[in-house]
Amino acid sequence: MEIINDNKYDFDSQIKEHNINDNDEKSQLDMVNELHGSPAIKRGIWQSLIIVQELSKFMKHDPKNIFIEFTRQDQDSNITQSRFQQLTKRYKQMKSIAANLGSDLKSALYPTKELEDLMKERKAALSNTRLMLYFSQMGKSLYSNSEIDINRLFTTDYQIDHILPQSYIKDNSLENMALVKAHENQRKSDDLLLTPDIINENIRRWQYLKDSGLMGPKKFANLTRTEVTEGQRKGFINRQLVQTSQMVKNVANIIDSSYPDTQVIETRAGLGSEFRNAFSNLNEQTYHFEHPEFVKNRNINDNHHAQDAYIATIVGTFQLKKYPKDNMRLAYGEYSKFFEDIKKQARNRNGKVPGYSQNGFIIGSMFNGKTQVNKDNGEIIWDQKIKDSISNIFKYKQFNITKPTRIYDGALFNQTIQTPDKNKLIPLKQDLDPHIYGGYTSDKPSYSVLVDIDGKKKLVSIPTRIDHEISIGKVELVKWISDNTKHKKEIQILIEKVPLGQLTYSQDKGYLSSPSATEMVNARQLLLPFEEVALLSLLDKSSTDNYRFILSQYEPDYLANIYSHIIAKMKEFYPFYKSEAIRLEDNIDAFKSLDNEKQLNVISQVLNLLHANSTSANLKFGKISTSSFGRKPNGYEFSNTDFIYESPTGLYRSIIHIE
C-alpha cells in the first residue's frame, strides 16, 4: 500500500486511470454491484449516486467537487461485558506477578479486594473511558502512582491525557490515554512528550502493567518515547491526509467515470467529529458548550446526517487548500509551523498545551485563532467570518430528510416453521396439510392497496406470495381483496400499490409513515433547543456517577423543563400522539419525583417514540406502566389524507390527495 501511494512511482494515478477506462462501458449500477461489500453498503453507495444525479439535474450542471467519507461503525454493544472479563483475567495475572515484588511495588500493583469489588459494582459502566482507565491503572494516576478518589473521578480534579499528543496524531484509543491528576497534565519537554523524571519514576510500574496485559506495548512505547523523528512526523501527517480505504478509492473511481470534470475529494473518517468537538467547545468545569448547535445527538432527529455531509465539504475544502496531499512538502511545512506554535504556547503556559491542539493538526489549525490564507493566491480560507457563517447555517431548522420506501419481493413467508398444534398456519407446500406437517406462521407483506371499503379509506396488505400469483395471472387483485376483507358494498381501489414506508399527511394525524397496512409511525423530525440537545448528548455519553456533577451546573429541575418542552412539542406538532401528551402531562409530578437516572430514562423513551420511524416507548412511572406506550397497531382511516411521493433528495415531490 505504501508503494502504491508513493509519489515517486505514481502507481496510484495509473491504477486510477486504468480503472476509469475499464469502467467506460459499464453503468453506475453495474460498477456498484461489482464492489466488494455488504448489500447495505452497496445500497448506501447507490443511493448516494442517485442523489448526485438528481442534484446535477436540479442545478443544471455537474458538481464542481464531491466529498466522500466512509464513517466508522460504532463499537459493539457487548463492550462493557468484554472489558470486565479482560480486567478480571488481567488482575489474576497481576496478582501472580505482584506477589513476588518488593513491598512498594506490591502495594502499588496488587489488586485489592476493595478494588475488585468496586470493579464488579461498576461492571455495567466500563464502556466509560475514565472508569476503564481507573481500573486498568489499578486506581492510581499513571504519571505518579497517586491514589485516585473514585468519588471525584468525574470532577476537574482529574483529566485524561493523550500520551502521544493530539498535535502529532489524532489517536483516541485507550492505548494512547492516561488518567492523571489535573496538575500532572502538563508537557515541559521540547517535543511535548513526557519528561525524563516522570518516565524514570514510573517505568518499572509501567513494565509490570504491560507484563500483566493491563497496558499494551503501544501504550508502553508511547509512555517511554523520548523523541519523535522527522520520519515519524511525516508518517503521522501522511496517515491523516491520505485515505487508504480501498472502498473509498473504488467509489471515487465510479464518480470519476461518470463526472470527469468533477474533483473527488476523500476525507478521513473522524474529522467530522473532531470538527464538532472543536466548534462546540465544551467547558469541562461548567459543562456548558460555547456552540451547542454543533453537538450531535442521534436520538433526537436525523438532521445530523445532513450536517455531517456539510462538515465534510468544509473540512475537505480546508484540507485541500491548507494541507494538499499532492504536495506533501507544503503540507509538512504547514504542519511544522502549527507544531512550533503549539510548543511556543506550551512554554509560555508552564507546559500546558493549548486546547485547540487536542483535535489534531487539521482541525486544530482551524481553531487556533489565526486567519488561514492560501499561499498560492492570497485567498482567505478560514477566519472568524467564515466560522460565524457556518454557525448560522447549523442553526437552520429546515432539512430535506427522506426515507426509502419499498415493494418487497423477497422471501414469501416469515421463515420460522411451526409445529402442527399452532392455529392458522400457512402450508409448507400446496398439498401438505399444516395440521399434519406444520407450516409458516405468517406471510411477508409486499405492499398495500388503498381501498374504499363501505365508505372508509383503508390499506389492505398484499402478501408477497399473492403478489407473485397476481403477476402471473393466477389471482385477480380486486377479487382477492373482496374474498379476504369484510365488506358490504363493492370495494373500490383508490391507489393500487402503496409501498412499505409510504409517507402521508393529514391535519388530524400529522406526518406519518406506514411500515405495514396495520401500523403507522411518526415521520416528523423533532426539534428541541440546542442547549437541551447538547446536555442530553453529554449525559448520554457520561457515566451515571457523573450526572450529579453535570446537572449541578444547570438550573434546578432542568430535566423537568426538558420533559415539559417535549410535551409542548407533542401538543403542537404531533396530533397523532395527542392522548399520549395528555398522559405525560398528567404525570409530571411523578416525573419530578424520580432520580436523575430514571428521569433521563423516561426522556430517552419518549424521544424513541417521537423519532421519525419511531418505536413505542417503555415507560413505568407514575400512573403509566406499559412497554408499548404510543403504539397503535390497529387499521387506520385515510380520508382527507395526502399520500406524498418524494424523490431521493426531497427536491421533487408529488401528492395524491384522498378526499
VEXGUMAR-897151 format. One record per residue (C-alpha): y, x, z; residue in three letters. Coordinates in steps of 0.25 Angstrom, whole numbers, plus 2048, in hexadecimal, padded with zeros to 3 digits. Each point is the difference from the previous one (the first is absolute). Example, Ala and Ser with C-alpha at 12.3 -4.5 7.8 and 13.67 -1.06 7.14 Angstrom:
7EE83181FALA80E8067FESER
This chain:
800800800MET80A80C803GLU7FD8067F2ILE8037F27FAILE80D7FF807ASN80480F7FDASP80C8007F7ASN7FC80E7FBLYS7F47F97F8TYR8067F27FDASP7F37FA801PHE8057F3806ASP8097FD7F5SER7F58037F6GLN7F67F7807ILE80B7F5801LYS8038017F1GLU7F27FF7FCHIS7FE7F4809ASN80B7F97F9ILE7FB8037F2ASN7F27FB805ASP8067F3805ASN8087FD7F3ASP7F57F67FAGLU7FE7F980ELYS8067F5806SER80680180EGLN7F57F7806LEU7F58097FAASP80780C806MET8007FA80EVAL7F27FB7FFASN7FC80F7FDGLU80680580DLEU7F780480BHIS8047F780BGLY7FD7F3807SER8027F37FAPRO80B7FD80AALA80780D7FCILE7FF7FD7F1LYS8057F1802ARG80C806807GLY80380A7F5ILE7FE7F67F5TRP80A7F6807GLN80A80B802SER7FF8037F1LEU8027F17FDILE80C800808ILE80680C7F9VAL7FD7F97F3GLN8087F3805GLU80B808805LEU8028077F3SER8007F37F9LYS80B7FB80APHE80880C7FEMET7FE8007F1LYS7FD80F801HIS7F680A806ASP80380580EPRO80680E801LYS7F880480CASN7F37FB806ILE7FD80580EPHE7F17FF804ILE7FA80280EGLU7F27FD806PHE8017FC80ETHR7F680680BARG7F77F6806GLN8027FC80FASP7F680680AGLN7F37F9803ASP8017F680BSER7F5807808ASN80980C803ILE8017FD80ETHR7F17FF802GLN7FD80D7F8SER80B807808ARG7FA7FC80DPHE7F28057FCGLN80680D7FBGLN80880380DLEU7F47FC809THR7F780A7F8LYS80A80B800ARG8037FE80FTYR7F1803802LYS80180D7F8GLN80C804808MET7F97FD80DLYS7F580A7FCSER80B80A7FCILE8097FF80CALA7F580180AALA7FF80F7FDASN80F803800LEU80980580BGLY8077F780ASER80D7FF7F9ASP7FB7FD7F2LEU7F57F7806LYS80A7F7807SER8087FF7F3ALA7F57FD7F7LEU7F47F9808TYR8017F17FDPRO8017F980ETHR7FA7F2803LYS80E7FB802GLU8048047F1LEU7F37FB7FBGLU8027F2807ASP80E8007FALEU7FA8027F2MET7F67F5802LYS80C7F7805GLU8088037F4ARG7F58007F6LYS8057F57F8ALA80E8077FEALA7FB80D7FBLEU8067FD7F2SER80D803807ASN80480F7FCTHR80680380EARG7F47FB807LEU7F68077F7MET80880D802LEU8017FE80FTYR7F0800801PHE7FE80A7F6SER80980A808GLN7F97FC80DMET80C7F9805GLY80980D7FFLYS80B8057F8SER7FB8087F4LEU80B80A802TYR80080380FSER7F37FA806ASN80A7F7809SER7FA7F2804GLU8057F47F8ILE8037F4808ASP7F87F57F8ILE8097F5807ASN80C8067F9ARG7F98047F3LEU8087F77F7PHE80E804806THR80980B7FBTHR7FA80A80AASP7F68037F6TYR8018037F1GLN7F68027F4ILE80380D7FAASP7FB8047F2HIS7FA80E801ILE8038047F2LEU80E7FA7FFPRO8027F57F6GLN80B8087F9SER7F48087FBTYR7F77F57FCILE7FE7F1804LYS7F3800808ASP7FF7F580AASN7F1802803SER7FB80280ELEU7FD80E7FCGLU80F8037FFASN8057F980CMET80280480FALA8037F780CLEU80A808808VAL80B7FF80ALYS80E7FD7F9ALA80680D805HIS7F58087FAGLU8027FA7F2ASN80A80B7FBGLN7FE80B7F6ARG80680D802LYS7F98097F7SER8078037F2ASP7F47F97F9ASP8017F4809LEU7F2803804LEU7FB80180FLEU80680C807THR7F680B804PRO8017FD80FASP7FB7F27FEILE7F58057F8ILE7FC80B809ASN8007F780CGLU7F87F57FAASN7F78077F6ILE7F3800809ARG8017F2804ARG8027FC7F1TRP7F48087FCGLN7F77F880ATYR8067F37FBLEU7FC8057F2LYS7F2804804ASP7FE7F2806SER8057F97F4GLY80C7FA807LEU8098077F5MET7FC8057F2GLY80180D7FAPRO80C7FC7F8LYS8087FC80DLYS7FC80D807PHE8058087F3ALA80D7F8800ASN80280380FLEU7FD80F7FFTHR8088027F3ARG80A80B801THR8067FF7F2GLU8017F87F3VAL7FF8097F4THR8087FD7F3GLU7F37FC7F9GLY7FC7F680BGLN80E7FA7FFARG7FF7FF7F1LYS7F27F9802GLY8077F680APHE80A7FD7F5ILE7F67FE7F5ASN7F77F7808ARG80C7F7803GLN8068007F2LEU7F38007F7VAL7F87F37FFGLN7F18047FFTHR7FA7F3800SER7F77FE7F3GLN8027F1801MET80F802800VAL7FF8097F4LYS7F87F77F8ASN8097F4802VAL80C8097FCALA7F88037F3ASN7FE7F17FDILE80F7FD802ILE80480C7F7ASP7F77FB7F5SER8077F2801SER80E805803TYR80280E7F9PRO80F800803ASP7FF7FC80FTHR7FF80B80AGLN7F57FE80AVAL80380680EILE7F580180AGLU8047FF80FTHR7F880580BARG7F97F6809ALA8077FF80EGLY80E8047FBLEU8047F1801GLY7FC7FF80FSER80880D803GLU80C7FA7F9PHE7FF7F4808ARG7FE80880DASN80C8087FDALA8097F57FCPHE7FD7F680BSER80280C80AASN7F97FB80DLEU80780480DASN7F5804809GLU8087FE80CGLN8057F27FDTHR7F57FC7F7TYR80A7FA7F6HIS8028037F1PHE80C8047FAGLU7FC7F97F3HIS7F57F6804PRO8007FA7F2GLU7F780C7FBPHE7F57FE80AVAL7F47FB7FALYS7F87F4806ASN7F47FB7F7ARG7FE7F480AASN80D7F97FDILE8007FF7F1ASN7FC8077F3ASP80E8057FCASN7FC80F804HIS7F98017F3HIS80D7FF7F8ALA80780980AGLN7F680B7FFASP8017FF7F1ALA80F802801TYR7FE80B809ILE7F78077F7ALA80B8007F5THR80A80580AILE7F880C805VAL7FA8037F2GLY80E8017FATHR80580980BPHE7F4809800GLN8018017F1LEU80E805800LYS80080880DLYS7F2806800TYR7FB7FF7F2PRO7F18047FFLYS8018057F2ASP80A80B806ASN7F980580CMET80A80C802ARG80B7F6801LEU7F87F7809ALA7FD80C809TYR80E805801GLY8057F2804GLU7F57FF80BTYR80480E805SER80E7FB802LYS7FB7F4807PHE7F7808809PHE80B80B803GLU80A7F4804ASP7F57FB80AILE7FE80D806LYS80F802802LYS8027F3807GLN7F4803809ALA80680D804ARG80D7F9803ASN7F97F5808ARG7F8808809ASN7F37FF7F8GLY8017F17FELYS7FC7FD7F1VAL8097F57F9PRO7FA7F3800GLY8017FE7F0TYR7F680C7FFSER7F57F7806GLN7FF7F97F2ASN7FC80C7F8GLY80A8077F6PHE8017F67F5ILE8047F4809ILE80680A80AGLY80A8057F6SER8047F17FDMET8047FE80FPHE80680E804ASN80E7FA7FFGLY8048087F3LYS8047FB7F2THR7F58057F6GLN8048047F3VAL7F98027F3ASN80280F7FDLYS7FF7FE7F1ASP80B7F57FDASN8077FF80EGLY7FB7F1801GLU8007FB80FILE7F17FC802ILE8017FD80FTRP80C7FD809ASP8047F580BGLN8057F77F5LYS7F27FF7F9ILE7FA7FE80ELYS8097F5803ASP7FC7F97F3SER7F1802803ILE8027FA80DSER8077F37FBASN7F57FE7F5ILE7F680180CPHE8077F4806LYS7FE7F77F4TYR7F87F4803LYS7FB7FC7F2GLN7F38067FBPHE7F77FC7F5ASN7F37FF807ILE7F57FB7F7THR7F17FE804LYS7F48007F6PRO7F97F37FCTHR7F38007FAARG7F57F77FAILE7F3805806TYR7F48037F6ASP7F7809809GLY7F47FC808ALA7FD7F1800LEU7FD7FF80FPHE80280580DASN7F480A800GLN7FA7FE80ETHR7F37F97FEILE7FD7F680BGLN7F27FA805THR7FB7F37FCPRO8047F980DASP80F8017FCLYS8067F37FAASN8077FF7F3LYS7FB80D7FALEU8028037F1ILE7F38037F9PRO7FD80F7FDLEU7FB7FC7F2LYS8007F27F9GLN7F27FD803ASP7FF80580FLEU8017F680AASP80A80580BPRO7F97F880BHIS7F38097FDILE80680D7FBTYR80E801806GLY80D8027F9GLY80E8037FFTYR80A7FB80ATHR80C7FD7F7SER8068027F2ASP80A80B7FDLYS80D7F87FBPRO8058057F3SER80D7F87FFTYR8067F2804SER8047F47F8VAL80C7F8804LEU7FC7F17FEVAL8067F2803ASP7F67F9809ILE8047F2803ASP80F803800GLY7FF80D808LYS80180E7F9LYS7F5809805LYS7F980D7FDLEU7F18007FDVAL7F880D801SER7F88047F3ILE7F4809804PRO7FD80C7F7THR7F37FA7FCARG8067F37FCILE80B8087F8ASP7F58077F9HIS7F97F37FCGLU80D7FA7FBILE80280C7F8SER7F37FF7F8ILE8027F17FFGLY7F57FC80ALYS80A7F9809VAL80C7F87FDGLU80C80380ALEU8057F1803VAL7F27FB801LYS7FC80B80ATRP80D7FD808ILE7FD7F1800SER7F2802804ASP80380980CASN80D7FA805THR8027F3807LYS80A7F77F8HIS8037F17FDLYS8088017F3LYS7FE8097F4GLU80380F803ILE80B8077F8GLN80180F7FEILE80E805803LEU7FE80F7FFILE7F38047FAGLU7FF80E806LYS80780480DVAL7FC80F804PRO7FD80480ELEU80C805807GLY8097F67F8GLN80F800805LEU8067F2803THR80D7FB806TYR8047F3806SER80B7FB809GLN7F77FB80BASP7F680C800LYS80980C7FAGLY7F980C7F9TYR7F1800800LEU7F48067F9SER7F27FA7FESER7F580A803PRO7F77F47FDSER8017F17FDALA7FF7FC80FTHR80980B807GLU80E8037FEMET80780C807VAL80F805801ASN8068077F4ALA80E803806ARG80480E804GLN80580080ELEU80E807803LEU80480480ELEU80C808805PRO7FE80F7FDPHE80180480FGLU7F57F6804GLU7F78057F4VAL80280F804ALA7FD7FD80FLEU7F37F97FDLEU7FC80B7F7SER80380A80BLEU7F87F980ALEU7F47FE7F6ASP7FF80F7FFLYS80180280FSER7F680080BSER8017F580ATHR80480A80AASP80D8027F9ASN8047F27FETYR80880080DARG80780C7FDPHE8047FB7F2ILE8047F2805LEU80880580CSER80A8057F5GLN8027F17FBTYR8067F4806GLU7F77F8809PRO7F87F57F9ASP8018077F3TYR7F27FD7FCLEU8037F1804ALA80C8017F7ASN7F88047F4ILE7F67F5803TYR80B7F6800SER8068067F3HIS7F27FE7F9ILE7FF7F2804ILE80E7FD7FBALA7FC8067F2LYS7F47F7800MET8087F4802LYS80A8047F5GLU7F78067F5PHE7F17FC803TYR7FF7F1800PRO7F18027FEPHE80080580FTYR8097F6806LYS7F67FB80ASER7FC80E804GLU80F804802ALA8027F480AILE7F3804808ARG80580F801LEU80E7FB804GLU7F97F780BASP7F980C806ASN80C80A800ILE80080080FASP7F1804800ALA80380B7F6PHE80B80580ALYS7F680180BSER7F78097F8LEU80080F802ASP8058097F4ASN7F38037FAGLU7FC7F1800LYS80E7FC7FAGLN7FE80A7F5LEU7F27FB7FDASN8067F27FFVAL80B8047F7ILE7F68087F7SER7F77F47FFGLN80C7F77FBVAL80480B7F6LEU7F27FF7FBASN8027F17FELEU80D8027F9LEU7FC80B7F7HIS7FF7FD7F1ALA7F17FE7FDASN7FF7FD80FSER7F47FE809THR8007F780CSER80580580EALA7F780280CASN8097FB80CLEU7FC7FE80ELYS80C7FE809PHE8077F4807GLY7FA7F37FALYS7FC8077F3ILE7F1804800SER7FB8027F2THR7FA80B7F6SER8057F87F4SER80F7FD803PHE8077FB7F4GLY7F37FF7F7ARG8007F37F7LYS7F38007F8PRO8017F17FCASN8037FC7F2GLY80F7FF7FCTYR8087F67F8GLU8098067F5PHE80A7F57FDSER80E8057FEASN7FB80F7FFTHR80380B7F6ASP7F58097FBPHE80680D7FEILE7FB80A7F6TYR80680E801GLU7FF80D7F8SER7FB80D807PRO80F804802THR8057F2804GLY80B8017F6LEU7F97F57F7TYR7FB7F3806ARG7FD7F27FBSER7FE7F4809ILE7F87F37FEILE8067F5809HIS7F67F5805ILE8077F3803GLU
